[in-house]
Amino acid sequence: MNSTKPGRGAAAIDALRLRIEKTDDLLLALLQRRMRLARAIGGAKLGAGLPVLDPAREARVVRRVAARARELGMPAEEVRSLFWNIIALCRSEQLFARRTVVPATRASR
């Protein structure tokens, strides 16, 4: 049986959950920043006539973050899965940029 008083334990859990919520907010802000950068890359790719999908680049990103996760003592496979999802989200931002950016050749006509 736990000798910690229920009220004290609940307060500690609440405090930790609040810290997690603040961390989640920071993660969302970083994701938003990454998405804005991806949108800018999407516009640049459009201007350069490059496709949105770049499987080799995406694989390099995932390998890099998985290796970094291992260095940090994190589960590399779970981080790899997370980053594939982040990349898919950012790829959709690049596609969004293609739908919203008018290429210079069209605008100049």
C-alpha positions as CSV (number, residue, x, y, z in Angstrom):
1,M,0.0,0.0,0.0
2,N,1.2,3.5,-0.8
3,S,2.0,5.6,2.3
4,T,1.6,8.9,0.4
5,K,-1.6,10.8,1.4
6,P,-4.1,10.7,-1.5
7,G,-4.5,14.5,-1.6
8,R,-0.8,15.1,-1.8
9,G,-0.3,12.5,-4.5
10,A,-3.2,14.0,-6.5
11,A,-1.7,17.4,-6.2
12,A,1.7,16.1,-7.4
13,I,0.0,14.4,-10.4
14,D,-1.9,17.6,-11.2
15,A,1.3,19.6,-11.2
16,L,3.0,17.2,-13.4
17,R,0.1,17.1,-15.8
18,L,0.2,20.9,-16.0
19,R,3.8,20.7,-16.9
20,I,3.0,18.2,-19.6
21,E,0.3,20.5,-21.0
22,K,2.8,23.4,-21.2
23,T,5.2,21.0,-22.9
24,D,2.5,20.1,-25.4
25,D,1.9,23.7,-26.1
26,L,5.6,24.1,-26.9
27,L,5.5,21.1,-29.1
28,L,2.5,22.5,-31.0
29,A,4.3,25.9,-31.5
30,L,7.3,24.0,-32.9
31,L,5.1,22.0,-35.2
32,Q,3.4,25.2,-36.4
33,R,6.9,26.6,-37.1
34,R,7.9,23.5,-39.0
35,M,4.7,23.6,-41.0
36,R,5.3,27.3,-42.0
37,L,8.8,26.4,-43.1
38,A,7.4,23.4,-45.1
39,R,4.9,25.7,-46.8
40,A,7.8,28.1,-47.8
41,I,9.8,25.1,-49.1
42,G,6.7,24.1,-51.1
43,G,6.6,27.5,-52.7
44,A,10.3,27.3,-53.5
45,K,9.9,23.8,-55.0
46,L,7.1,25.1,-57.1
47,G,9.2,28.0,-58.4
48,A,12.1,25.6,-59.1
49,G,9.8,23.1,-60.9
50,L,10.5,20.4,-58.3
51,P,7.9,17.9,-57.0
52,V,6.6,18.0,-53.5
53,L,7.4,14.4,-52.8
54,D,11.1,13.7,-52.1
55,P,11.3,10.2,-50.7
56,A,15.1,10.3,-50.4
57,R,15.0,13.5,-48.4
58,E,12.2,12.3,-46.2
59,A,14.1,9.0,-45.5
60,R,17.2,11.0,-44.6
61,V,15.2,13.2,-42.1
62,V,13.7,10.1,-40.5
63,R,17.1,8.3,-40.2
64,R,18.6,11.4,-38.7
65,V,16.0,11.9,-36.0
66,A,15.9,8.2,-35.2
67,A,19.7,8.3,-34.7
68,R,19.4,11.4,-32.5
69,A,16.6,9.8,-30.5
70,R,18.8,6.8,-29.8
71,E,21.6,9.2,-28.6
72,L,19.0,10.8,-26.3
73,G,17.9,7.4,-24.9
74,M,14.5,7.6,-26.6
75,P,12.8,4.7,-28.4
76,A,14.0,5.2,-32.0
77,E,11.2,3.3,-33.7
78,E,8.5,5.3,-32.0
79,V,10.3,8.5,-32.8
80,R,10.7,7.3,-36.4
81,S,6.9,6.7,-36.6
82,L,6.1,10.1,-35.1
83,F,8.4,11.8,-37.6
84,W,6.8,10.0,-40.6
85,N,3.5,11.5,-39.4
86,I,5.1,15.0,-39.0
87,I,6.6,14.7,-42.5
88,A,3.2,13.8,-43.9
89,L,1.7,16.8,-42.2
90,C,4.4,19.1,-43.6
91,R,4.0,17.5,-47.0
92,S,0.4,18.5,-47.0
93,E,1.5,22.1,-46.2
94,Q,3.7,22.0,-49.3
95,L,0.8,20.8,-51.3
96,F,-1.3,23.6,-49.8
97,A,1.4,26.1,-50.9
98,R,1.0,24.8,-54.5
99,R,-2.7,25.4,-54.4
100,T,-2.3,28.9,-53.0
101,V,0.8,30.3,-54.7
102,V,0.6,31.6,-58.2
103,P,3.7,30.7,-60.1
104,A,5.6,33.8,-61.4
105,T,5.2,32.6,-65.0
106,R,1.4,32.7,-64.7
107,A,1.4,36.0,-62.8
108,S,3.4,37.7,-65.5
109,R,1.1,36.8,-68.4
